[in-house]
């Protein structure tokens, strides 16, 4: 499997940046995870978005879903329908748009669910965030990809992501800015999670432009031996 990094920021993009968006390629299966601000153009540079096998959303915050309202126009123009999997959040304005559009086929998911798409099995796990949110673990080609989405610590996370070949983790905060009440992990906590799961490679994402990414990388590298920063345009073997 290959992971294409399209957007890495949250809750807003850096200059010329994009918020959450990642394309997972496994044989003939193309899975998009989140579609935040600025992601659609980068996805379109790689492939026609209507060719996606499915879109998985971790939650409905705008920095993870903003480009859905623009993708709608392309799907209408192409006469295509895209399968979308996402947790239920009745408060989301974008969810209401997606639910009402004939261009999207929305399927609700919750922790404990498993979805088969093409050659991949996608497992749904818990996340801790101010709105309903999930994480995903994907099995394909004998490898395992884990994506935490936006979350703070949870007792279930190490077991759910255990055995991940590559773990893409929320790492928004430096340690001194993190607190138990925050909606995200710190880079150090992401690294601790990677160690607990036995992940071969940790990729730090959801990078807030307020914090220096290299600082986050140093904190994580002090805990896990194989850490990278997510950067738009980079590609990782899972």
C-alpha positions as YAML, in Angstrom:
chain: A
units: angstrom
residues:
- id: 1
  name: UNK
  ca: [0.00, 0.00, 0.00]
- id: 2
  name: UNK
  ca: [1.05, 3.60, -0.57]
- id: 3
  name: UNK
  ca: [-0.05, 6.66, 1.41]
- id: 4
  name: UNK
  ca: [-0.20, 9.97, -0.46]
- id: 5
  name: UNK
  ca: [-0.13, 13.03, 1.79]
- id: 6
  name: UNK
  ca: [-2.38, 15.77, 0.39]
- id: 7
  name: UNK
  ca: [-3.06, 18.06, 3.36]
- id: 8
  name: UNK
  ca: [-1.57, 18.08, 6.84]
- id: 9
  name: UNK
  ca: [-2.74, 21.16, 8.74]
- id: 10
  name: UNK
  ca: [-5.45, 21.81, 11.29]
- id: 11
  name: UNK
  ca: [-7.53, 23.63, 12.21]
- id: 12
  name: UNK
  ca: [-6.46, 26.04, 9.43]
- id: 13
  name: UNK
  ca: [-3.83, 25.81, 6.65]
- id: 14
  name: UNK
  ca: [-0.43, 27.40, 6.53]
- id: 15
  name: UNK
  ca: [0.45, 29.58, 3.52]
- id: 16
  name: UNK
  ca: [-0.17, 27.54, 0.35]
- id: 17
  name: UNK
  ca: [-1.17, 24.63, 2.59]
- id: 18
  name: UNK
  ca: [-4.18, 22.37, 3.04]
- id: 19
  name: UNK
  ca: [-5.92, 20.78, 5.97]
- id: 20
  name: UNK
  ca: [-6.55, 17.08, 6.54]
- id: 21
  name: UNK
  ca: [-6.52, 14.80, 3.48]
- id: 22
  name: UNK
  ca: [-4.79, 11.49, 2.68]
- id: 23
  name: UNK
  ca: [-5.07, 9.03, -0.21]
- id: 24
  name: UNK
  ca: [-4.38, 5.33, 0.43]
- id: 25
  name: UNK
  ca: [-3.59, 3.24, -2.64]
- id: 26
  name: UNK
  ca: [-3.87, -0.55, -2.40]
- id: 27
  name: UNK
  ca: [-3.83, -2.55, -5.65]
- id: 28
  name: UNK
  ca: [-6.96, -1.38, -7.49]
- id: 29
  name: UNK
  ca: [-8.49, 0.23, -4.39]
- id: 30
  name: UNK
  ca: [-8.27, 3.99, -3.76]
- id: 31
  name: UNK
  ca: [-9.39, 5.20, -0.34]
- id: 32
  name: UNK
  ca: [-9.51, 8.88, 0.56]
- id: 33
  name: UNK
  ca: [-9.37, 9.82, 4.24]
- id: 34
  name: UNK
  ca: [-10.82, 13.26, 5.01]
- id: 35
  name: UNK
  ca: [-11.22, 16.05, 2.47]
- id: 36
  name: UNK
  ca: [-10.32, 19.31, 4.16]
- id: 37
  name: UNK
  ca: [-9.72, 22.78, 2.78]
- id: 38
  name: UNK
  ca: [-7.40, 22.74, -0.26]
- id: 39
  name: UNK
  ca: [-7.28, 18.95, -0.55]
- id: 40
  name: UNK
  ca: [-9.52, 18.47, -3.59]
- id: 41
  name: UNK
  ca: [-7.17, 20.27, -5.99]
- id: 42
  name: UNK
  ca: [-4.22, 18.16, -4.81]
- id: 43
  name: UNK
  ca: [-6.24, 14.97, -5.15]
- id: 44
  name: UNK
  ca: [-7.32, 16.00, -8.66]
- id: 45
  name: UNK
  ca: [-3.65, 16.43, -9.61]
- id: 46
  name: UNK
  ca: [-3.17, 12.71, -8.88]
- id: 47
  name: UNK
  ca: [-6.40, 11.23, -10.21]
- id: 48
  name: UNK
  ca: [-10.02, 12.02, -11.07]
- id: 49
  name: UNK
  ca: [-11.74, 12.27, -7.65]
- id: 50
  name: UNK
  ca: [-14.79, 10.41, -8.98]
- id: 51
  name: UNK
  ca: [-12.50, 7.37, -9.42]
- id: 52
  name: UNK
  ca: [-12.16, 6.93, -5.66]
- id: 53
  name: UNK
  ca: [-13.34, 3.61, -4.29]
- id: 54
  name: UNK
  ca: [-14.64, 5.39, -1.17]
- id: 55
  name: UNK
  ca: [-14.17, 8.42, 1.08]
- id: 56
  name: UNK
  ca: [-13.78, 7.91, 4.84]
- id: 57
  name: UNK
  ca: [-14.30, 10.85, 7.19]
- id: 58
  name: UNK
  ca: [-12.97, 10.83, 10.74]
- id: 59
  name: UNK
  ca: [-15.47, 13.53, 11.76]
- id: 60
  name: UNK
  ca: [-17.36, 16.48, 10.33]
- id: 61
  name: UNK
  ca: [-15.29, 19.49, 11.43]
- id: 62
  name: UNK
  ca: [-14.69, 21.87, 8.51]
- id: 63
  name: UNK
  ca: [-10.92, 21.30, 8.39]
- id: 64
  name: UNK
  ca: [-11.69, 17.66, 7.53]
- id: 65
  name: UNK
  ca: [-14.69, 18.12, 5.24]
- id: 66
  name: UNK
  ca: [-14.65, 21.62, 3.66]
- id: 67
  name: UNK
  ca: [-13.89, 20.45, 0.11]
- id: 68
  name: UNK
  ca: [-16.87, 18.10, 0.05]
- id: 69
  name: UNK
  ca: [-19.09, 21.03, -0.84]
- id: 70
  name: UNK
  ca: [-16.91, 21.72, -3.90]
- id: 71
  name: UNK
  ca: [-16.52, 18.05, -4.84]
- id: 72
  name: UNK
  ca: [-20.30, 18.01, -5.05]
- id: 73
  name: UNK
  ca: [-20.17, 20.21, -8.16]
- id: 74
  name: UNK
  ca: [-17.65, 17.94, -9.89]
- id: 75
  name: UNK
  ca: [-19.66, 14.81, -9.15]
- id: 76
  name: UNK
  ca: [-22.77, 16.51, -10.52]
- id: 77
  name: UNK
  ca: [-20.91, 17.51, -13.69]
- id: 78
  name: UNK
  ca: [-19.55, 13.98, -14.17]
- id: 79
  name: UNK
  ca: [-22.81, 12.23, -13.27]
- id: 80
  name: UNK
  ca: [-21.01, 10.18, -10.63]
- id: 81
  name: UNK
  ca: [-21.85, 8.96, -7.12]
- id: 82
  name: UNK
  ca: [-19.22, 8.63, -4.37]
- id: 83
  name: UNK
  ca: [-19.52, 6.29, -1.38]
- id: 84
  name: UNK
  ca: [-18.85, 8.13, 1.90]
- id: 85
  name: UNK
  ca: [-18.37, 6.56, 5.34]
- id: 86
  name: UNK
  ca: [-18.52, 8.78, 8.41]
- id: 87
  name: UNK
  ca: [-19.70, 8.92, 12.03]
- id: 88
  name: UNK
  ca: [-23.10, 10.37, 12.81]
- id: 89
  name: UNK
  ca: [-23.09, 14.05, 13.83]
- id: 90
  name: UNK
  ca: [-26.52, 15.62, 13.46]
- id: 91
  name: UNK
  ca: [-25.09, 19.07, 14.29]
- id: 92
  name: UNK
  ca: [-22.96, 19.16, 11.11]
- id: 93
  name: UNK
  ca: [-24.10, 21.49, 8.32]
- id: 94
  name: UNK
  ca: [-21.88, 19.68, 5.80]
- id: 95
  name: UNK
  ca: [-23.34, 16.31, 6.80]
- id: 96
  name: UNK
  ca: [-26.79, 17.68, 6.01]
- id: 97
  name: UNK
  ca: [-25.58, 18.71, 2.52]
- id: 98
  name: UNK
  ca: [-23.98, 15.32, 1.89]
- id: 99
  name: UNK
  ca: [-27.05, 13.46, 3.14]
- id: 100
  name: UNK
  ca: [-29.33, 15.43, 0.83]
- id: 101
  name: UNK
  ca: [-27.20, 15.08, -2.32]
- id: 102
  name: UNK
  ca: [-27.75, 12.31, -4.87]
- id: 103
  name: UNK
  ca: [-24.01, 12.52, -5.65]
- id: 104
  name: UNK
  ca: [-23.03, 11.01, -2.31]
- id: 105
  name: UNK
  ca: [-24.02, 7.66, -0.84]
- id: 106
  name: UNK
  ca: [-23.54, 8.20, 2.90]
- id: 107
  name: UNK
  ca: [-23.10, 5.24, 5.24]
- id: 108
  name: UNK
  ca: [-22.90, 5.85, 8.98]
- id: 109
  name: UNK
  ca: [-20.12, 4.09, 10.88]
- id: 110
  name: UNK
  ca: [-19.30, 3.66, 14.55]
- id: 111
  name: UNK
  ca: [-16.48, 2.08, 16.57]
- id: 112
  name: UNK
  ca: [-16.51, -1.68, 16.14]
- id: 113
  name: UNK
  ca: [-17.69, -1.60, 12.52]
- id: 114
  name: UNK
  ca: [-15.72, -3.18, 9.67]
- id: 115
  name: UNK
  ca: [-16.17, -2.19, 6.03]
- id: 116
  name: UNK
  ca: [-14.81, -4.09, 3.03]
- id: 117
  name: UNK
  ca: [-13.88, -1.91, 0.05]
- id: 118
  name: UNK
  ca: [-12.11, -3.56, -2.87]
- id: 119
  name: UNK
  ca: [-9.03, -5.35, -1.60]
- id: 120
  name: UNK
  ca: [-9.11, -3.61, 1.81]
- id: 121
  name: UNK
  ca: [-10.79, -4.17, 5.14]
- id: 122
  name: UNK
  ca: [-11.39, -0.94, 7.04]
- id: 123
  name: UNK
  ca: [-11.94, -1.19, 10.80]
- id: 124
  name: UNK
  ca: [-13.52, 1.69, 12.73]
- id: 125
  name: UNK
  ca: [-12.17, 2.65, 16.15]
- id: 126
  name: UNK
  ca: [-12.79, 5.16, 18.91]
- id: 127
  name: UNK
  ca: [-11.52, 8.73, 19.05]
- id: 128
  name: UNK
  ca: [-11.88, 11.41, 21.74]
- id: 129
  name: UNK
  ca: [-12.84, 14.80, 20.31]
- id: 130
  name: UNK
  ca: [-15.49, 17.46, 21.04]
- id: 131
  name: UNK
  ca: [-17.75, 16.04, 18.30]
- id: 132
  name: UNK
  ca: [-18.47, 12.43, 17.28]
- id: 133
  name: UNK
  ca: [-15.24, 11.14, 15.75]
- id: 134
  name: UNK
  ca: [-13.56, 7.88, 14.79]
- id: 135
  name: UNK
  ca: [-10.20, 6.52, 13.69]
- id: 136
  name: UNK
  ca: [-9.51, 3.87, 11.07]
- id: 137
  name: UNK
  ca: [-7.31, 0.78, 10.68]
- id: 138
  name: UNK
  ca: [-6.93, -0.58, 7.14]
- id: 139
  name: UNK
  ca: [-5.69, -4.05, 6.24]
- id: 140
  name: UNK
  ca: [-4.50, -4.72, 2.71]
- id: 141
  name: UNK
  ca: [-1.64, -6.35, 0.82]
- id: 142
  name: UNK
  ca: [-0.50, -7.99, 4.06]
- id: 143
  name: UNK
  ca: [0.11, -4.58, 5.69]
- id: 144
  name: UNK
  ca: [-1.81, -2.41, 8.15]
- id: 145
  name: UNK
  ca: [-2.38, 1.35, 8.04]
- id: 146
  name: UNK
  ca: [-3.65, 3.20, 11.10]
- id: 147
  name: UNK
  ca: [-5.07, 6.73, 11.13]
- id: 148
  name: UNK
  ca: [-6.09, 8.22, 14.46]
- id: 149
  name: UNK
  ca: [-7.99, 11.20, 13.08]
- id: 150
  name: UNK
  ca: [-8.37, 13.90, 15.74]
- id: 151
  name: UNK
  ca: [-8.16, 12.44, 19.22]
- id: 152
  name: UNK
  ca: [-6.73, 12.78, 22.67]
- id: 153
  name: UNK
  ca: [-5.72, 9.78, 24.77]
- id: 154
  name: UNK
  ca: [-8.05, 6.79, 25.12]
- id: 155
  name: UNK
  ca: [-7.42, 3.39, 26.76]
- id: 156
  name: UNK
  ca: [-8.62, 1.60, 23.60]
- id: 157
  name: UNK
  ca: [-6.16, 3.21, 21.18]
- id: 158
  name: UNK
  ca: [-3.09, 0.95, 21.69]
- id: 159
  name: UNK
  ca: [-5.05, -2.25, 21.13]
- id: 160
  name: UNK
  ca: [-7.00, -0.90, 18.16]
- id: 161
  name: UNK
  ca: [-3.87, 0.24, 16.29]
- id: 162
  name: UNK
  ca: [-1.71, -2.70, 17.37]
- id: 163
  name: UNK
  ca: [0.45, -4.06, 14.58]
- id: 164
  name: UNK
  ca: [0.18, -0.98, 12.35]
- id: 165
  name: UNK
  ca: [2.89, -0.95, 9.70]
- id: 166
  name: UNK
  ca: [2.43, 2.81, 9.46]
- id: 167
  name: UNK
  ca: [0.58, 4.93, 12.02]
- id: 168
  name: UNK
  ca: [-0.60, 8.38, 10.89]
- id: 169
  name: UNK
  ca: [-1.28, 10.21, 14.14]
- id: 170
  name: UNK
  ca: [-2.71, 13.48, 15.37]
- id: 171
  name: UNK
  ca: [0.26, 15.30, 16.92]
- id: 172
  name: UNK
  ca: [-0.88, 18.89, 17.12]
- id: 173
  name: UNK
  ca: [0.71, 19.96, 20.40]
- id: 174
  name: UNK
  ca: [4.21, 20.24, 21.82]
- id: 175
  name: UNK
  ca: [4.21, 18.60, 25.23]
- id: 176
  name: UNK
  ca: [4.17, 21.87, 27.16]
- id: 177
  name: UNK
  ca: [1.01, 23.00, 25.36]
- id: 178
  name: UNK
  ca: [-0.88, 19.73, 25.76]
- id: 179
  name: UNK
  ca: [-3.44, 19.08, 28.50]
- id: 180
  name: UNK
  ca: [-5.87, 16.28, 29.31]
- id: 181
  name: UNK
  ca: [-8.74, 18.58, 28.37]
- id: 182
  name: UNK
  ca: [-7.35, 19.35, 24.89]
- id: 183
  name: UNK
  ca: [-8.93, 17.85, 21.73]
- id: 184
  name: UNK
  ca: [-5.65, 16.47, 20.32]
- id: 185
  name: UNK
  ca: [-2.58, 14.42, 21.17]
- id: 186
  name: UNK
  ca: [0.88, 15.86, 21.61]
- id: 187
  name: UNK
  ca: [3.74, 14.67, 19.42]
- id: 188
  name: UNK
  ca: [5.21, 12.82, 22.40]
- id: 189
  name: UNK
  ca: [1.91, 11.07, 23.12]
- id: 190
  name: UNK
  ca: [1.62, 10.09, 19.47]
- id: 191
  name: UNK
  ca: [5.08, 8.55, 19.71]
- id: 192
  name: UNK
  ca: [4.13, 6.72, 22.91]
- id: 193
  name: UNK
  ca: [1.08, 5.34, 21.12]
- id: 194
  name: UNK
  ca: [3.26, 4.18, 18.23]
- id: 195
  name: UNK
  ca: [5.57, 2.37, 20.66]
- id: 196
  name: UNK
  ca: [2.62, 0.75, 22.44]
- id: 197
  name: UNK
  ca: [1.16, -0.51, 19.15]
- id: 198
  name: UNK
  ca: [4.47, -1.74, 17.77]
- id: 199
  name: UNK
  ca: [4.09, 0.54, 14.75]
- id: 200
  name: UNK
  ca: [7.05, 0.32, 12.39]
- id: 201
  name: UNK
  ca: [6.75, 3.94, 11.24]
- id: 202
  name: UNK
  ca: [5.03, 6.96, 12.79]
- id: 203
  name: UNK
  ca: [3.94, 9.93, 10.68]
- id: 204
  name: UNK
  ca: [2.95, 13.09, 12.56]
- id: 205
  name: UNK
  ca: [0.07, 15.10, 11.16]
- id: 206
  name: UNK
  ca: [-2.66, 17.67, 11.96]
- id: 207
  name: UNK
  ca: [0.11, 20.24, 12.22]
- id: 208
  name: UNK
  ca: [-1.03, 23.60, 13.56]
- id: 209
  name: UNK
  ca: [0.88, 26.45, 11.84]
- id: 210
  name: UNK
  ca: [1.23, 28.09, 15.26]
- id: 211
  name: UNK
  ca: [3.72, 25.40, 16.37]
- id: 212
  name: UNK
  ca: [7.10, 24.65, 14.77]
- id: 213
  name: UNK
  ca: [6.90, 21.18, 13.14]
- id: 214
  name: UNK
  ca: [10.58, 20.41, 13.77]
- id: 215
  name: UNK
  ca: [9.96, 20.82, 17.47]
- id: 216
  name: UNK
  ca: [7.21, 18.20, 17.29]
- id: 217
  name: UNK
  ca: [9.49, 15.89, 15.31]
- id: 218
  name: UNK
  ca: [12.26, 16.14, 17.90]
- id: 219
  name: UNK
  ca: [9.88, 15.32, 20.75]
- id: 220
  name: UNK
  ca: [8.55, 12.26, 18.93]
- id: 221
  name: UNK
  ca: [11.99, 11.04, 17.83]
- id: 222
  name: UNK
  ca: [13.11, 10.98, 21.44]
- id: 223
  name: UNK
  ca: [10.54, 8.21, 21.99]
- id: 224
  name: UNK
  ca: [10.15, 6.30, 18.71]
- id: 225
  name: UNK
  ca: [13.03, 5.46, 16.32]
- id: 226
  name: UNK
  ca: [11.18, 5.92, 13.01]
- id: 227
  name: UNK
  ca: [9.22, 9.18, 12.84]
- id: 228
  name: UNK
  ca: [8.41, 11.47, 9.91]
- id: 229
  name: UNK
  ca: [6.51, 14.71, 9.53]
- id: 230
  name: UNK
  ca: [3.60, 14.61, 7.13]
- id: 231
  name: UNK
  ca: [4.20, 17.04, 4.27]
- id: 232
  name: UNK
  ca: [1.99, 17.71, 1.24]
- id: 233
  name: UNK
  ca: [3.13, 15.73, -1.79]
- id: 234
  name: UNK
  ca: [5.08, 13.11, 0.14]
- id: 235
  name: UNK
  ca: [4.39, 9.41, -0.40]
- id: 236
  name: UNK
  ca: [4.98, 6.66, 2.17]
- id: 237
  name: UNK
  ca: [5.10, 2.92, 1.69]
- id: 238
  name: UNK
  ca: [2.86, 1.32, 4.29]
...
